[in-house]
Amino acid sequence: MKKILIGVIVIIIIITVGIIINNGRKQEVGRDGTLSGRITMSGAWALYPMAVKWAEEFQKIHPNIKIDIAAGGAGKGMADALGEIVDIGNISRDIYNAEIEKGAWYVAVTKDAVVPTINENNPFVDKINKHGISRDMFINIWITESIDNWEQALSMIDITTGKNKIHVYTRSDACGAAETWAKYLGKHQDDIMGIGVYGDPGLAEAVKKDNLGIGYNNINYAYDAETKEQIPGIRVLPIDINSNGEIDEDEDFYNRREDIVNAITNGKYPSPPARDLYFVCQGKPERKIVIEFIKWVLTDGQQFVSEAGYINLTEEKIEEALEKIEDN
């Protein structure tokens, strides 16, 4: 009898909790159509500034909605989304098949890029700006470590006696920036060598404090949000895309944020390290306010993309994403 009674109590509790949850979700939309409730997000540093801007603007329209956003890297965002710890994970890399098999539902929402960075007081900064560094050289710096000094990196001959050692930095956290930079070099994040530093701000600060340092950042951590200029203390390292030993006119687009944004938009900057940024959920969203927020981001919210230093998706990609969220 006790077992039966305990079983009945458990069933009652489950039903009661279900009713409370369902009632809570019903209350997300008032009788007058007013939206209310809380949306939680976490993940990529790359998408964090854009997500904050979208949240601020969406909450102006729907003051009864609260959106909480935490950074922490794409790895955290994916884990939180798949574990249903948050409603939306912010992801700055490709979505893996293994994640899709675990229920990852995703849509592209904007685009940006990862850029290599150096200290503005690097003793070779003028030569670097003139000649740049090629992809092959980056591979030798970050992957094979066959180049370990700036003299060798900036010469066409094998100088192994350089006195200015390259201090290589990378990300210590599982993140889209590192995975995207590694993909540009034909590898994965685990293959990148260097001193591990947590987060986009941390990596930028490490290079800022080291005259011989080299790193990489998402563009919104390499350029000042207000002035649109390169952040004091660091400089974006020009990529010698055609490997001819010079930064040609059509490769010179790093001075201001709008320059690199235009280069990404026009396809002049390579992809990767340019890439799409995604919202990820555990299965297709069911909560009304989450659905409405994502739809707004893909429509009216796109007007804030350029202002925030990101790149708008093509109309085709936006239509594809809208169809995906509308699909029953």
GUGU-427648 format. One record per residue (C-alpha): residue number from 1; x, y, z; residue in one letter. Coordinates in nm, 4 decimals, always signed. Layout:
<sites>
   pos       east      north         up   code
   NUM          X          Y          Z      A
...
</sites>
This chain:
<sites>
   pos       east      north         up   code
     1    +0.0000    +0.0000    +0.0000      M
     2    +0.2856    +0.2379    +0.0854      K
     3    +0.4465    +0.1800    -0.2565      K
     4    +0.1153    +0.2542    -0.4293      I
     5    +0.0703    +0.5705    -0.2213      L
     6    +0.4247    +0.6892    -0.2993      I
     7    +0.3661    +0.6197    -0.6692      G
     8    +0.0448    +0.8228    -0.6660      V
     9    +0.2207    +1.1132    -0.4911      I
    10    +0.5034    +1.1112    -0.7482      V
    11    +0.2522    +1.1176    -1.0345      I
    12    +0.0658    +1.4073    -0.8727      I
    13    +0.3917    +1.6009    -0.8316      I
    14    +0.4892    +1.5421    -1.1961      I
    15    +0.1476    +1.6528    -1.3182      I
    16    +0.1548    +1.9595    -1.0930      T
    17    +0.5001    +2.0637    -1.2150      V
    18    +0.3874    +2.0150    -1.5741      G
    19    +0.0832    +2.2331    -1.5166      I
    20    +0.2970    +2.5055    -1.3581      I
    21    +0.5441    +2.4993    -1.6500      I
    22    +0.2678    +2.5024    -1.9115      N
    23    +0.0852    +2.7847    -1.7349      N
    24    +0.4118    +2.9768    -1.7168      G
    25    +0.4641    +2.9350    -2.0893      R
    26    +0.1045    +3.0348    -2.1652      K
    27    +0.1606    +3.3530    -1.9676      Q
    28    +0.4437    +3.4480    -2.2047      E
    29    +0.1731    +3.5900    -2.4313      V
    30    -0.0904    +3.8102    -2.2671      G
    31    -0.4508    +3.8467    -2.3823      R
    32    -0.3526    +4.1641    -2.5654      D
    33    -0.0639    +3.9851    -2.7381      G
    34    +0.1988    +4.1343    -2.5068      T
    35    +0.5096    +3.9176    -2.4741      L
    36    +0.6710    +3.8602    -2.1365      S
    37    +0.9214    +3.6232    -1.9813      G
    38    +1.2920    +3.5478    -1.9688      R
    39    +1.5316    +3.4309    -2.2421      I
    40    +1.8757    +3.2981    -2.1525      T
    41    +2.1781    +3.2889    -2.3823      M
    42    +2.5456    +3.1960    -2.3512      S
    43    +2.8444    +3.1222    -2.5692      G
    44    +3.0793    +3.2772    -2.8222      A
    45    +3.2697    +3.5931    -2.7408      W
    46    +3.2458    +3.6716    -3.1126      A
    47    +2.8672    +3.6996    -3.1005      L
    48    +2.8408    +3.8538    -2.7528      Y
    49    +2.8460    +4.2265    -2.8513      P
    50    +2.5931    +4.1673    -3.1292      M
    51    +2.3667    +3.9587    -2.9042      A
    52    +2.3754    +4.2314    -2.6375      V
    53    +2.2739    +4.4934    -2.8942      K
    54    +1.9901    +4.2765    -3.0236      W
    55    +1.8709    +4.2107    -2.6674      A
    56    +1.8704    +4.5801    -2.5828      E
    57    +1.6678    +4.6717    -2.8913      E
    58    +1.4237    +4.3805    -2.8563      F
    59    +1.3579    +4.4684    -2.4914      Q
    60    +1.2730    +4.8260    -2.5929      K
    61    +0.9892    +4.6827    -2.8023      I
    62    +0.8956    +4.4210    -2.5417      H
    63    +0.9754    +4.5730    -2.1991      P
    64    +0.8266    +4.2729    -2.0166      N
    65    +1.0923    +4.0418    -2.1611      I
    66    +1.4290    +4.0026    -1.9913      K
    67    +1.7219    +3.8587    -2.1881      I
    68    +2.0241    +3.7335    -1.9925      D
    69    +2.3456    +3.6848    -2.1927      I
    70    +2.6757    +3.5346    -2.0794      A
    71    +2.9982    +3.4967    -2.2796      A
    72    +3.2347    +3.2056    -2.2275      G
    73    +3.3200    +3.0623    -2.5688      G
    74    +3.1376    +2.8650    -2.8353      A
    75    +3.2077    +2.5384    -2.6536      G
    76    +3.0191    +2.6572    -2.3480      K
    77    +2.7347    +2.7920    -2.5587      G
    78    +2.6916    +2.4600    -2.7356      M
    79    +2.7087    +2.2594    -2.4119      A
    80    +2.4600    +2.4923    -2.2416      D
    81    +2.2177    +2.4792    -2.5346      A
    82    +2.2305    +2.1005    -2.5727      L
    83    +2.1950    +2.0605    -2.1960      G
    84    +1.8969    +2.3017    -2.1994      E
    85    +2.0731    +2.5217    -1.9466      I
    86    +2.0040    +2.8163    -2.1770      V
    87    +1.7448    +2.8821    -2.4450      D
    88    +2.0012    +2.9866    -2.7065      I
    89    +2.3693    +2.9073    -2.7493      G
    90    +2.5803    +3.1603    -2.9404      N
    91    +2.8164    +2.9732    -3.1724      I
    92    +3.1014    +3.1124    -3.3831      S
    93    +3.2074    +2.8054    -3.5784      R
    94    +3.0584    +2.5316    -3.7951      D
    95    +2.8057    +2.3033    -3.6261      I
    96    +2.9379    +1.9475    -3.6029      Y
    97    +2.7417    +1.6413    -3.7147      N
    98    +2.7788    +1.4919    -3.3661      A
    99    +2.6071    +1.8005    -3.2221      E
   100    +2.3253    +1.7791    -3.4752      I
   101    +2.2771    +1.4149    -3.3772      E
   102    +2.2375    +1.5308    -3.0158      K
   103    +1.9563    +1.7636    -3.1171      G
   104    +2.1314    +2.0866    -3.2136      A
   105    +1.8932    +2.3083    -3.4131      W
   106    +2.0635    +2.6136    -3.5595      Y
   107    +2.0274    +2.9192    -3.7816      V
   108    +2.2902    +3.1647    -3.9071      A
   109    +2.2212    +3.5174    -3.7766      V
   110    +2.5201    +3.7292    -3.8867      T
   111    +2.8814    +3.7093    -4.0016      K
   112    +3.2247    +3.8285    -3.8898      D
   113    +3.5899    +3.7168    -3.9021      A
   114    +3.8991    +3.6301    -3.7027      V
   115    +4.2088    +3.8432    -3.7649      V
   116    +4.5750    +3.7921    -3.6631      P
   117    +4.7104    +4.0549    -3.4231      T
   118    +5.0475    +4.1892    -3.3091      I
   119    +5.1665    +4.4487    -3.0605      N
   120    +5.1730    +4.8032    -3.2015      E
   121    +5.5332    +4.8386    -3.0763      N
   122    +5.6593    +4.5269    -3.2483      N
   123    +6.0132    +4.6182    -3.3677      P
   124    +5.9200    +4.5076    -3.7204      F
   125    +5.5740    +4.6660    -3.7397      V
   126    +5.6525    +4.8782    -4.0465      D
   127    +5.7922    +4.5836    -4.2400      K
   128    +5.4960    +4.3696    -4.1335      I
   129    +5.2504    +4.6310    -4.2595      N
   130    +5.4345    +4.6511    -4.5913      K
   131    +5.4926    +4.2817    -4.6583      H
   132    +5.2379    +4.1035    -4.4386      G
   133    +5.2608    +3.7355    -4.3507      I
   134    +5.1330    +3.4539    -4.5702      S
   135    +4.9172    +3.1585    -4.4691      R
   136    +5.2161    +2.9255    -4.5025      D
   137    +5.4124    +3.1398    -4.2583      M
   138    +5.1222    +3.1332    -4.0117      F
   139    +5.1219    +2.7528    -4.0357      I
   140    +5.4946    +2.7512    -3.9563      N
   141    +5.4344    +2.9779    -3.6564      I
   142    +5.1228    +2.8223    -3.4997      W
   143    +5.1253    +2.4606    -3.6196      I
   144    +5.4729    +2.3271    -3.7028      T
   145    +5.6648    +2.5835    -3.4923      E
   146    +5.9394    +2.5690    -3.7569      S
   147    +5.9568    +2.9499    -3.7431      I
   148    +6.0183    +3.0923    -3.3969      D
   149    +6.1639    +3.4402    -3.4560      N
   150    +6.0442    +3.7526    -3.6327      W
   151    +6.3543    +3.7849    -3.8513      E
   152    +6.2840    +3.4445    -4.0041      Q
   153    +5.9125    +3.5093    -4.0441      A
   154    +5.9807    +3.8280    -4.2399      L
   155    +6.2555    +3.6923    -4.4632      S
   156    +6.2498    +3.4849    -4.7804      M
   157    +6.5639    +3.3021    -4.6645      I
   158    +6.6210    +3.0715    -4.3697      D
   159    +6.7540    +3.2917    -4.0906      I
   160    +6.7771    +3.0768    -3.7802      T
   161    +6.9765    +3.3182    -3.5673      T
   162    +6.7063    +3.5773    -3.5127      G
   163    +6.7207    +3.7433    -3.1720      K
   164    +6.3567    +3.8482    -3.1560      N
   165    +6.1615    +3.5355    -3.0642      K
   166    +5.7955    +3.5203    -3.1619      I
   167    +5.5762    +3.4883    -2.8532      H
   168    +5.2797    +3.2902    -2.9826      V
   169    +4.9428    +3.3167    -2.8066      Y
   170    +4.6267    +3.1138    -2.8555      T
   171    +4.2969    +3.0531    -2.6765      R
   172    +4.2810    +2.8224    -2.3758      S
   173    +3.9009    +2.7831    -2.3940      D
   174    +3.7067    +2.5805    -2.6521      A
   175    +3.5979    +2.8560    -2.8866      C
   176    +3.4947    +2.9433    -3.2377      G
   177    +3.7785    +3.1928    -3.2918      A
   178    +4.0462    +2.9292    -3.2352      A
   179    +3.8619    +2.6645    -3.4357      E
   180    +3.8094    +2.9094    -3.7230      T
   181    +4.1709    +3.0286    -3.7198      W
   182    +4.2855    +2.6663    -3.7106      A
   183    +4.0538    +2.5813    -3.9995      K
   184    +4.2181    +2.8582    -4.2037      Y
   185    +4.5487    +2.6842    -4.1317      L
   186    +4.4057    +2.3458    -4.2310      G
   187    +4.3831    +2.2127    -3.8756      K
   188    +4.1687    +2.2058    -3.5578      H
   189    +4.1989    +2.4070    -3.2365      Q
   190    +4.3844    +2.1251    -3.0606      D
   191    +4.6601    +2.1513    -3.3237      D
   192    +4.7364    +2.5171    -3.2511      I
   193    +5.0487    +2.5768    -3.0441      M
   194    +5.1141    +2.8714    -2.8161      G
   195    +5.0499    +3.0163    -2.4725      I
   196    +4.6849    +2.9590    -2.3863      G
   197    +4.4805    +3.2605    -2.2781      V
   198    +4.1130    +3.2629    -2.1827      Y
   199    +3.8654    +3.4640    -2.3870      G
   200    +3.8823    +3.7252    -2.6616      D
   201    +3.9547    +4.0157    -2.4226      P
   202    +4.2270    +3.8135    -2.2499      G
   203    +4.4041    +3.7243    -2.5739      L
   204    +4.3951    +4.0851    -2.6943      A
   205    +4.5361    +4.2013    -2.3603      E
   206    +4.8180    +3.9436    -2.3719      A
   207    +4.9368    +4.0690    -2.7132      V
   208    +4.8893    +4.4288    -2.6003      K
   209    +5.1412    +4.3716    -2.3192      K
   210    +5.4004    +4.1835    -2.5291      D
   211    +5.6049    +4.3649    -2.7958      N
   212    +5.6951    +4.0340    -2.9603      L
   213    +5.3533    +3.8742    -2.9236      G
   214    +5.1255    +3.7396    -3.1953      I
   215    +4.7650    +3.6294    -3.1507      G
   216    +4.4240    +3.6383    -3.3144      Y
   217    +4.0903    +3.7955    -3.2285      N
   218    +3.7390    +3.8363    -3.3539      N
   219    +3.7207    +4.1746    -3.5264      I
   220    +3.5107    +4.3363    -3.2536      N
   221    +3.7945    +4.2791    -3.0060      Y
   222    +4.0577    +4.4199    -3.2408      A
   223    +3.8710    +4.7444    -3.3194      Y
   224    +3.7289    +5.0004    -3.0770      D
   225    +3.3477    +5.0028    -3.0743      A
   226    +3.3306    +5.3816    -3.0470      E
   227    +3.6145    +5.5124    -3.2644      T
   228    +3.6111    +5.2159    -3.5105      K
   229    +3.9928    +5.2401    -3.5046      E
   230    +4.2273    +4.9566    -3.4126      Q
   231    +4.2458    +4.9166    -3.0352      I
   232    +4.5410    +5.1068    -2.8837      P
   233    +4.8266    +4.8693    -2.8111      G
   234    +4.7559    +4.6133    -3.0825      I
   235    +4.7549    +4.6113    -3.4610      R
   236    +4.5801    +4.3789    -3.7012      V
   237    +4.8465    +4.1899    -3.8953      L
   238    +4.7900    +4.2123    -4.2733      P
   239    +4.7596    +3.8755    -4.4473      I
   240    +4.9635    +3.8384    -4.7663      D
   241    +4.6755    +3.6581    -4.9342      I
   242    +4.8437    +3.5992    -5.2705      N
   243    +5.1809    +3.5178    -5.1073      S
   244    +5.3765    +3.7586    -5.3279      N
   245    +5.5668    +3.9145    -5.0375      G
   246    +5.3778    +4.2446    -5.0511      E
   247    +5.0496    +4.3843    -4.9211      I
   248    +4.8907    +4.4918    -5.2478      D
   249    +4.6305    +4.7669    -5.2665      E
   250    +4.3397    +4.5219    -5.2726      D
   251    +4.4859    +4.3419    -4.9656      E
   252    +4.5179    +4.6624    -4.7609      D
   253    +4.1913    +4.6880    -4.5659      F
   254    +4.2774    +4.6790    -4.1957      Y
   255    +4.3077    +5.0442    -4.0916      N
   256    +3.9492    +5.0930    -3.9706      R
   257    +3.6675    +4.8569    -3.8806      R
   258    +3.4570    +4.9484    -4.1824      E
   259    +3.7522    +4.8611    -4.4078      D
   260    +3.7733    +4.5005    -4.2858      I
   261    +3.3924    +4.4712    -4.2774      V
   262    +3.3732    +4.5791    -4.6425      N
   263    +3.6508    +4.3341    -4.7334      A
   264    +3.4594    +4.0500    -4.5691      I
   265    +3.1357    +4.1554    -4.7377      T
   266    +3.3035    +4.1720    -5.0789      N
   267    +3.4850    +3.8415    -5.0338      G
   268    +3.8331    +3.9953    -5.0400      K
   269    +3.9118    +3.8647    -4.6934      Y
   270    +3.9415    +3.4831    -4.6969      P
   271    +3.6742    +3.2561    -4.5540      S
   272    +3.7800    +3.1077    -4.3193      P
   273    +3.8796    +3.3032    -4.1178      P
   274    +3.5621    +3.4917    -4.2118      A
   275    +3.2607    +3.2832    -4.1008      R
   276    +2.8891    +3.2772    -4.0175      D
   277    +2.7713    +3.3068    -3.6562      L
   278    +2.4817    +3.0967    -3.5281      Y
   279    +2.2036    +3.0669    -3.2730      F
   280    +2.1718    +2.7071    -3.1501      V
   281    +1.8894    +2.5471    -2.9503      C
   282    +1.8180    +2.1971    -2.8224      Q
   283    +1.5651    +2.1025    -3.0864      G
   284    +1.3482    +2.3533    -3.2688      K
   285    +1.2411    +2.6267    -3.0227      P
   286    +0.8939    +2.5856    -2.8788      E
   287    +0.8705    +2.8836    -2.6449      R
   288    +0.6845    +3.1708    -2.8100      K
   289    +0.9182    +3.4450    -2.6895      I
   290    +1.2275    +3.2573    -2.8100      V
   291    +1.0713    +3.2051    -3.1527      I
   292    +0.9678    +3.5699    -3.1775      E
   293    +1.3129    +3.6897    -3.0699      F
   294    +1.4908    +3.4792    -3.3339      I
   295    +1.2448    +3.5911    -3.6043      K
   296    +1.2995    +3.9550    -3.5046      W
   297    +1.6798    +3.9102    -3.5181      V
   298    +1.6473    +3.7757    -3.8730      L
   299    +1.4232    +4.0633    -3.9852      T
   300    +1.4110    +4.3996    -3.8059      D
   301    +1.7178    +4.3133    -3.5996      G
   302    +1.9376    +4.3035    -3.9096      Q
   303    +1.9336    +4.6843    -3.9220      Q
   304    +2.1718    +4.6888    -3.6227      F
   305    +2.4268    +4.4465    -3.7688      V
   306    +2.6444    +4.6945    -3.9579      S
   307    +2.6297    +4.9474    -3.6742      E
   308    +2.7656    +4.6838    -3.4342      A
   309    +3.0564    +4.5984    -3.6647      G
   310    +2.9214    +4.2761    -3.8128      Y
   311    +2.8242    +4.1701    -4.1650      I
   312    +2.4679    +4.1130    -4.2831      N
   313    +2.3736    +3.7731    -4.4149      L
   314    +2.2605    +3.7394    -4.7736      T
   315    +1.8865    +3.7578    -4.8348      E
   316    +1.8981    +3.3946    -4.9382      E
   317    +2.0443    +3.2865    -4.6023      K
   318    +1.7925    +3.4958    -4.4108      I
   319    +1.5027    +3.3428    -4.6037      E
   320    +1.6449    +2.9969    -4.5402      E
   321    +1.6653    +3.0669    -4.1660      A
   322    +1.3128    +3.2109    -4.1509      L
   323    +1.1742    +2.9082    -4.3319      E
   324    +1.3551    +2.6857    -4.0849      K
   325    +1.1961    +2.8479    -3.7820      I
   326    +0.8522    +2.8690    -3.9439      E
   327    +0.8656    +2.5075    -4.0588      D
   328    +0.6254    +2.2825    -3.8724      N
</sites>
